Amino acid sequence: MATHVITGAGSGIGAGVARRLLERGDTLYLVARDAARAKELAAEFEGAHTLVGDLAEPGRLSWAFGHQTMPERVDSLLHVAGVVELGGIGEFTPQHWNATLAANLVAPAELTRLLLPQLRQAGGHVVFVNSGAGLRANPQWGAYAASKHGLKALADALRGEEAEHGVRVTSVYPGRTATPMQEKIHRQEGREYDAGQWIPPEAVVTTILTALDLPRGAEVTDLSVRPGGRGA
C-alpha cells in the first residue's frame, strides 16, 4: 500500500487521481488551502488524510506543516493544483505575476523541498502536471506559460539532483482538458464551452497512473496528452 500526497484533489484531474488511488487501497494525504476545505475533502474522499497549507502563500507552508502530522514516507507527490489568469503582458501587474508564480511554481518547489526526506526514504516519485503551455507560449497566456515553463525547469533539475536517491520525476503536459479550469478559461476568452471537444480528465488520470506504476528500473520523464477525435 503506497502513500501519496496530492494537490488539487478538489476537482478535475486531481479528484480523478485521488479517487483511483483510494479505490485501490492506497493512503492519501490531500493538501487543502484551509480547514474548511480540508473538511470537505475528508468527506468526499472517505479514509483520506488532509494537510492544510495554502499554495497561494508558499512561504507559510513550512510553518503550517510543522504544526501537523506528516506522512513518514511518501511514495508519490502529485502536483496537480494550478491557477490561470489570461491577459496581455502590457496589462499584468506584479500582483498578477506573483500570484501565478506563487501557486504554479514556487509552491510546488517548496512542497517538494519539504517532503524530500520522505520521498528519498521511499524511493518515491514526483509528478508535475504541467500544461501544453509549459512547452509553448501564446498571446494572452504569458504569465501562465512562464510559470509552467518554470515548472518544467524545476522538474528537469530535480530529476538530475535526486536520481542518486532513487526518486523518479515525471512531467505530464495535457492539452486542453474538460475541467472547471477549462470552463473558466473559455469565459475569459469569451468563447462557448463544449466539454466534448477536449480531453476527458480520466485520460490524463490514466496517463499519470501509468507513469506511477511503471516498474522500477525505468522512468517516464515527459508525457504529452493531446485531444483526440473531434478535439484533434
Helices and strands as residue ranges (DSSP letters): E 3-6, H 12-23, E 27-32, H 35-44, E 49-52, G 58-60, H 61-66, E 76-79, H 94-101, I 102-106, H 107-122, E 125-129, G 132-134, H 142-162, G 163-165, E 168-174, H 180-189, G 195-197, H 201-212, E 222-225, G 229-231
